[in-house]
Amino acid sequence: MEGDPRAEELVRAHLIVRGVVQGVFFRANMKRVADEHNVRGWVRNLPDGESVEAILEGRRADVERVICWSLRGPRYARVLEAHVEFQDYRGEFSDFRIRY
């Protein structure tokens, strides 16, 4: 990624992660990682009890770092699958939040 001009590009990603991702501090840890990389947006549990959804906005390199983290998650998580869809950047968020 270093030296890649696309790394600076502003992007938006819609992410759904499935597995043991609820009840293991996935959202709180994703917020910490997003804040560390200046990524904005939100994360929430989905009602199925086994999925987390997030919208991530920021520099491509930073968004990709948060996505890479989400593929393993925090210590007690067990990620079975992840779906990422890149979208047009909207710039609608001022921070990263946990939604309930």
C-alpha distance (Angstrom), angle and dihedral (degrees) to the residues before:
residue distance angle dihedral
M1 . . .
E2 3.78 . .
G3 3.77 110.5 .
D4 3.80 90.9 15.5
P5 3.82 108.9 127.3
R6 3.82 89.2 -149.9
A7 3.84 88.9 65.8
E8 3.82 88.8 75.6
E9 3.81 93.7 48.1
L10 3.81 114.3 113.7
V11 3.79 111.9 -121.1
R12 3.78 142.3 172.2
A13 3.79 122.9 -143.7
H14 3.78 130.0 -168.5
L15 3.80 108.8 -152.0
I16 3.79 132.2 -171.9
V17 3.80 118.2 -176.5
R18 3.81 120.9 -170.9
G19 3.79 131.6 -166.0
V20 3.79 131.9 57.0
V21 3.79 93.2 -13.4
Q22 3.80 103.2 125.6
G23 3.79 121.2 78.1
V24 3.82 92.5 20.3
F25 3.85 99.3 89.5
F26 3.81 91.8 -102.0
R27 3.82 93.9 144.8
A28 3.80 95.1 46.2
N29 3.79 91.7 48.2
M30 3.80 92.6 45.8
K31 3.81 88.6 53.3
R32 3.82 89.9 51.9
V33 3.83 91.9 49.2
A34 3.81 92.5 44.8
D35 3.81 91.1 49.7
E36 3.83 90.6 49.4
H37 3.82 89.5 55.3
N38 3.83 97.7 39.3
V39 3.80 91.7 -115.2
R40 3.80 116.6 154.7
G41 3.79 132.5 -156.0
W42 3.79 133.8 68.4
V43 3.81 146.3 -76.7
R44 3.81 130.2 -151.7
N45 3.79 141.7 170.4
L46 3.79 115.4 -108.7
P47 3.80 119.9 -131.7
D48 3.83 93.6 -113.3
G49 3.83 88.6 79.8
E50 3.79 93.7 -128.9
S51 3.80 106.5 66.0
V52 3.79 139.7 70.3
E53 3.80 123.8 -160.1
A54 3.80 126.3 -158.2
I55 3.77 140.9 176.2
L56 3.80 112.7 -151.6
E57 3.80 125.6 -169.6
G58 3.77 129.8 179.9
R59 3.78 142.7 74.5
R60 3.80 110.9 -14.1
A61 3.82 92.9 -119.7
D62 3.81 91.8 52.7
V63 3.80 94.9 44.6
E64 3.80 89.5 49.7
R65 3.82 90.1 52.3
V66 3.82 90.6 55.1
I67 3.81 90.5 46.7
C68 3.83 90.8 50.6
W69 3.81 90.0 50.7
S70 3.82 90.4 50.0
L71 3.81 91.3 57.2
R72 3.80 88.4 70.8
G73 3.82 101.6 19.1
P74 3.80 125.1 -172.8
R75 3.79 125.7 -26.5
Y76 3.82 100.4 -78.2
A77 3.80 97.7 35.8
R78 3.77 121.8 108.2
V79 3.78 110.8 -161.8
L80 3.80 112.5 -157.4
E81 3.78 99.1 174.9
A82 3.77 142.2 -8.4
H83 3.77 132.2 -160.2
V84 3.81 120.4 -159.7
E85 3.78 125.8 -173.6
F86 3.81 118.6 -176.6
Q87 3.79 113.8 -145.0
D88 3.79 137.7 178.9
Y89 3.80 112.5 -69.2
R90 3.82 111.9 -107.9
G91 3.81 103.5 177.0
E92 3.78 92.3 -144.2
F93 3.83 99.1 138.4
S94 3.80 130.9 77.6
D95 3.82 95.2 -170.4
F96 3.81 143.6 -6.0
R97 3.80 117.5 -85.5
I98 3.75 140.7 -177.1
R99 3.79 110.6 -126.0
Y100 3.78 122.1 -151.4
